[in-house]
Amino acid sequence: LDRCADTLIGSVLSPGLSGGEMKRTAVAVELISSPSLIFLDEPTSGLDSHNAFELVKILRGLAEAGCTIVCTIHQPSSEVFDLFHRVMLLRYGQMVYNGPVEGVAEHFAAHGHHCKPNYNPADFAMHLLQTLSDDKVQPLIQTAQTIMKEGSEIEGVSSAASGMWDSNPAPFVTQFRHLVKREFYQVLRDEMTLMSRFGMAIVLSVIIGLIFMGAGDEWGDARTSGDVEKEVNNHWGALVFISINTMFLSAEPLLLVFPLERPVFIREYITGTYGTSAYFLAKTMIDVPVAFFEQLVGLIAVYFLVDYQGDFFLHVLALTLLAIVSGSTALLLGASTTRAETAVNLVPAIYVPQILFAGFFITSDAIPVFMRWIQWGCFLKYGVALSTIVEFS
């Protein structure tokens, strides 16, 4: 894989590794945690004869070092087939043969089916099992079952070196370091998502800034108490809408992150590559700086249009905290469902109450008593409160 070390894995929409390179990469990933048992489903499919031979040769070396490897194989060449220690042949779920590779031809010859000299025994066995009738296959099955009951040992596998293949998870710090590096590259390489996040933050902030332009100019033109109240509502309304904008923009990109990564995470988690704590903290470590700069860029556009009076960096900090909580809630929502569609459908149930209980459209004391407790679980209310303190203190 050295030649494609700097090539992206790729996906359906973006080109990357070839099918054979992706197959070898999938096998290599399974070896990272030094497992004691590996199951491989047709690892040579899509590979040319040379790469298939090299791959199985490496797997044989790992097996001789104490790692048990079980795999299905698709049309192996005679060179590849000869590398295996044992082979099991099945027909409709029934075992026809289970033993050393060298004994395949002998097993069939004992029942009157002779393999031609210099003929690939794997091709011979596959062709025979697909063409023989059930009554002619039955003696082969009975013989295989008899040999299986008697038991046999696997030859050629050394157990002396099995200690080197004890599967021990890497230390937490190592897991965290590599996951942070991977997460950083994922964010950096996904240019479209990154540009859309910052682009939307700028565009919507400019729109809000133009609508509430000059709303925070200390109400110098207000003459009556009614004018002051109107100016205060406009001023505070700008704060509220910037907070609502932050809440939704932070939740949207993270909502589908885990549903899309779930297959990779589950595979790597059950193989002991890393734990859930390292995975979550690594994602948080990368998302916090992204959230900070997203709010910094967005607030620059709106701060001077609205003519905010509070400290600029305290406003950025308040919005960043709101963005982190909103993004984490979206991540939790995505992780709690098995389908992306379900997560999207649950968004209104979580985020609409945030707006209702933020205290802007209706005051808290006007909410029915039996529902007031909900406000204390709404993070938007705390975000608006922080921005209000920064702006009006």
N, C-alpha and C positions, 0 to 999 in steps of 0.2 A: 504493500500500500504506500510505499515511500513516494512513488511518482505522483500520487493524487493526494498527498498530505495537505496541500494548500487549496484543495478543491472543496467547495461547499457540498454538503450532502444532497441538497436539492429537494424538490417536491414536484407535485403535479404541475404547478404554475411556474416554477423557476427551475431551469436546467441545473444539473449537478453531476453526481457520479453516474457512471454507467450501471447497468443491472448487475454485472459481475462484480464491479467494485463495491457496490452497495451490499451485495451478498457477503463478500469477504469482510466488509466493515462490521456487519451484523454479527458475524462469528467472532471477530476480534473483540467487540464490546463485551461479549459473554465471558471472555477470558480475563477481563480486567480484575475481577474480584477473586481470581484463583479458585474457582469452584471445584468441589470434589466429584461432582456429577454434572454432565452436560448433555442435554437433548438437542439434536440438530435435525431439522426437517429439510431434507434434500439440499445440503450445503453446496453441492457442486452444480446445481441447476444454473444455467446461464453462463457457466465458465467454459473456456476452451479446455482441451485435453491437458495442456501443460499446467495451467493454473489449477485445474481440478486435482491433478496429481500432486502439485506442491501443497495444496491445502490439506488433502488427506494425509500426506506425508508428515506435515506439522502435527495434525491431530493424532497420528500414531505415536509420534514422539512424546506428546503430552500424556497419552495413555500409558506409555512405558514408564513415565515419571510418576504414575500413581493416580492419574485422573481418569475416572470412568467415563467413556464417551459412547453414547447410544445415538445412532442416527439412521434415518432412512436415506436411501441412495437411489438416484435416477439414472439408469443406463450407464453403469460404471464401465470404464474400459478394463481390459484385463490387468493393466498395471495398477489401476486404482483398486480394483477388486482384490488383488493379491495383498494389498497393504492391511486389510482388515484381519483382526485376530479371529473373530467369530462372525457368522452370518445366520440370520433367521429368515426363512422363506415362509410366506403366508399365502393362503388361497382362501378368499372369502372368510378371513378371520381365523382359519384353522392352520395350525403350524404344520408345515410339510417337512421342514428341516431346521435343525438348530445345532450347530457345531462348528468346527474349524472350517475355514475357507477351503483348505486342501481336501476336505472330505465331501464336498458337494458332488463332484463327478462320480466318486465311488458310491455315494448314497443312491444316486439314480441308477447307476450301473447294476447295483444289487437287485433292482426291480426291473431289469431288462431295458433300461433307457440309457444308451451309451452316448457319451459326448465325443464328438470327433476330435482327433488330435489337432493341437494348435487352434482350438476353437475356444472362444471366451465362455467359461462356465456360467457366468452371470447371464449372458444372452441366451445360452442353452436352457438354463433353468426357467427364465422368464417365458420363453417361447413355449416350453413344454407345459408349464402350469396353465397357460392360457388356451392350449389346444387339447389337452387330455380331458377325457370324460370323467365324471365324478367317480364311477366305479373303479377306474384305473388310478385315480389319485388317492383313493381310500387306503390302499396298502402303504403308501408313502406316509400318510398321516399317522397310521397306527404304529409304524416303525419309529417315527419321530417322537411320539408320545411315550413309547417304551424306553427309548434312550433318555428322554427327559426325566422319567421316574427314577431311572438308575442313577442319574446325576453324573455330571462331568465337570472337570475343572478347566478354567481358561488358562491356556498356556501362553507364555511370552509376556505376561504382564507382571512387572516387578512391584511388589508391595513395600519394598525397602525404602523407596523414596516418596511414599505416600504422604509423609509429613509435610513436604513442601507444598502440597495441594490442600492443606487445611484452609477452609474458607473463613478468613477472619476479616471483618469490616475494617476499612481504613479509619484512622483516628478522626474525630469530629473536625479538628482544625484542617486536616487534609481534605476531607469532604467539602467543607465550607469554602476553602480556597479555590478548589477546582470548579465548584458550582458557581461561585461569583464570577470567575473568569469566563465560564461558558455563558452565563446570563448576560454579561457585559457584551460579549461578541454577538449574541443573539439580538440584543437591542441595537447595537451599532450597525449590524448588517441589514436589519429590517428598515431600510431607509424610508420606504413609503409610509409605514406606520409612524415612524419618528417625525417625519415632515408633516404628516396630517395632524398629529397631536399638537405640535407647536403652531402649525398654520391655523387650526381651528381656534386655539387659544387666542391668537392675535386677532383674527377676524371678528370673533364674537365679542372680544373685549373692546375693539374699536366701535362696533355697533352699539354696545351698551354705553360706551363713553360718549358717543354722539347723541344718543337719546337723552342721557342725563348730563349733558354738557353744562358745566358751571353750577351744578347742584350743590357743590360744597364750598361756595365762595363766602362763607360766614354770614350769608343772608343780609348783606349790606343794604339791599334795597327794600327790605321788609319794613313796613310802617305800622301795621296793626298786628294784634295777636293772631288773627286769622292768616295773615301773610306769613308770620313766623311758623305757624303750624304747617302750612303748605310747604314752606322751604325745608322744614325738618323732615317731612314725609318724603320729599323728593331726594333729599340728602341720604336718608336712611334706606330709601328704596334702591338707590344705586348700590349700597353695600350688600343688601339682601340679594339682588339679582347677580352680582358678581359671585357671591357665595353659592347660589344655586347653579350658576354656570360652572363653577369649579367642581361642585359635587358630581354633576353629570359627566363632564369631560374627563374626570379622573376615573370614574367607574366604567365607562364604555370600553376603553382598550383592555382592561383587566378582567372583564366579565367572562370572556371566552378564552382566556389564556390557559387555564387548567383543563377545561374540556378538550382543547386541542392537544395539550401535552399529556393527557391522561395515559394513553397507551405506552408512551415512552417511560413516564414516571413509574407506572405499575411494574413494567418489565425490569427496570433498573432497581426498583425498591425491593422486589421479591428476590432478586439475585444478590442482595446485600451490598450493592454498589454505594449507596448512601442512605441516610435516614430522612424522615420527614422534617425534623427540626432544621437540619442543614439546608434542605431544599427550600423551606419557607423563608428562613433568615437570609439566604442568598438572594432570593427574589426581592425581599424587602430592602436589602442593602443596595440593590441596583435601582429599585423604583423610587426610593426616597430622593436621591439627587435629581432624577428625571422630573419628579413632581416639583421639586424646588425650582429648577430652572424653567419649567413650564409656567409656574405662577409668576416667576420673576419677569419673564418675557411678556406674559399677558398683562400684568399689572402696569408695566411701563406704558403700555398703550392707553390704558384707561385712567391712570392716576392723575395725569395732568389735564386730561379732557374734563373729568368730573371736578377737578380742583380739590382733591382730598386734602384734609388738614392734618391727619395723623402721620406718624412716622412711616416712611415708605417700607423699610425693612421689617418693621413689626407687622405691617399689613401682609407682606410676603410670607412671613413666618406663620401668621394665623391661617392664611389660605393654604399653605403647605401642609399644616397639621390637618386641616379639613380634607385636603386631597388624599393624604395618606390613609385616613380613616375610611373615606369613601371608597378608595381603591381596594383596601383590605376587605371591606364588606362585600364588594363585587367579587373579589377572589374567593372569599368564603362561599358566596352564593354559587359560583361556578363549580367549586369543589364538592358542594353538597348534592349536586345533581349528576346523573349519569349521561344526560343529553344536553347539548348546547341550547336546543330549542326551549327546554324546560327552564333553564336559567334565564333566558331572555323573557319568557312569559312571567317570571316571578319578579322582575325588576319593578313594575308598578307597585306591587304589594309592599316593597321595602322602601322605595324612594319617594313615592307620592306622600305618604304620611310625614316624611321629613319636612316637606313644604307646609303641610297643614298645621304642624305643631311648632313651626319656627317662630310663631308669634307675630308674623307680619300681617296676614290676612285677618286673623282674629286673635284677640288677646287671650292669655292663658286663663284668666279668671272667668272668661266667657265660655270656655269649653265645659261641657258637662262634667260634674265631679268624678263620675265613675270612669272617665276617659283621660283625665288630666295626667295620670301617672305615665302615660305613653310618652309625654314630652321629654321625660328624663332619659329615655333611651334613644332619642333622636339626635344624631351627631350634628345635623345642620343647625339646630338651635344653639349648640355650643360654639359652632363656627361663627354664626352671626353675632353672638354675644361677644366673642373675642374681638371681632372687627369693630363692633360698636364701641367697646372700651377703648380700643386704639384710636378710633376716629374722634370720639366725643369727649375724651378725658382732657 
